[in-house]
């Protein structure tokens, strides 16, 4: 019974780790589209939005992997460090959406 439970937990762990790739790929795609819009229109708000999405959706997962495997930090410290790019990214997205356009 324990062997079956161990296999199931290993399978779930693998699925969970693989599912981290989906938001990373979406984050790269959204950031690329926003950066392309910035280049085409020279719209500074789009630059903030592009960088914000990159921080929110792309930086978080690799940072978590690096911190988990290289540093053995307590979970609250790890969670705090991982949330920093997310917080900064959300602030940049909000600023980009709120920023007045200059024509």
C-alpha positions in Angstrom: 0.0 0.0 0.0 2.8 2.4 0.8 4.5 1.7 -2.5 1.4 2.7 -4.4 1.0 5.8 -2.3 4.7 6.7 -2.9 4.3 6.3 -6.7 1.2 8.4 -6.7 2.9 11.2 -4.7 5.9 11.0 -7.1 3.6 11.2 -10.1 1.7 14.2 -8.6 5.0 15.9 -7.8 6.2 15.5 -11.4 2.9 16.7 -12.8 3.1 19.7 -10.5 6.6 20.6 -11.6 5.7 20.2 -15.2 2.6 22.4 -14.7 5.0 25.3 -13.7 6.1 25.4 -17.4 2.6 26.6 -18.6 2.6 29.9 -16.8 6.3 30.5 -17.7 5.5 30.0 -21.4 2.4 32.2 -21.2 4.4 34.8 -19.3 7.1 34.8 -22.0 4.4 35.1 -24.8 2.6 37.9 -23.1 5.8 39.8 -22.3 7.0 39.4 -25.9 3.7 40.7 -27.3 3.7 43.7 -24.9 7.4 44.4 -25.7 6.6 44.2 -29.5 3.7 46.7 -29.0 6.1 48.9 -27.1 8.6 48.8 -29.9 6.0 49.5 -32.6 4.2 52.3 -30.8 7.0 53.6 -28.5 4.4 53.4 -25.8 6.2 53.6 -22.5 3.2 52.0 -20.6 3.6 48.9 -22.7 7.2 48.6 -21.6 6.1 48.6 -17.9 3.4 46.1 -18.7 5.9 43.8 -20.5 8.4 43.9 -17.7 5.6 43.4 -15.2 4.3 40.3 -16.8 7.9 38.9 -17.2 8.4 39.3 -13.4 5.0 37.9 -12.5 4.8 34.9 -14.7 8.3 34.1 -15.8 10.8 35.0 -13.0 9.0 33.3 -10.2 9.3 29.7 -11.2 13.0 29.6 -12.1 13.7 31.7 -8.9 11.8 29.1 -6.8 13.7 26.2 -8.4 17.1 27.9 -7.8 16.3 28.8 -4.2 14.8 25.4 -3.4 17.7 23.3 -4.9 20.7 25.6 -4.0 19.7 27.1 -0.7 18.0 25.3 2.1 15.9 28.1 3.4 12.9 27.9 5.8 9.6 27.9 3.9 8.4 31.4 5.1 11.7 33.0 4.0 11.5 31.1 0.6 7.9 32.2 0.0 8.8 35.8 0.9 11.7 35.9 -1.5 9.7 34.3 -4.3 6.8 36.9 -3.8 9.1 39.9 -4.3 9.3 39.7 -8.1 5.6 39.1 -8.3 4.8 42.1 -6.2 7.2 44.4 -8.2 5.7 43.0 -11.5 2.1 43.7 -10.4 3.1 47.2 -9.4 4.7 47.7 -12.8 1.6 46.4 -14.6 -0.6 48.7 -12.5 1.6 51.6 -13.2 1.6 50.9 -16.9 -2.1 50.7 -17.0 -2.6 53.8 -14.9 0.1 55.9 -16.5 -1.2 58.7 -18.6 -0.5 58.4 -22.4 1.6 61.0 -24.0 0.8 61.6 -27.6 
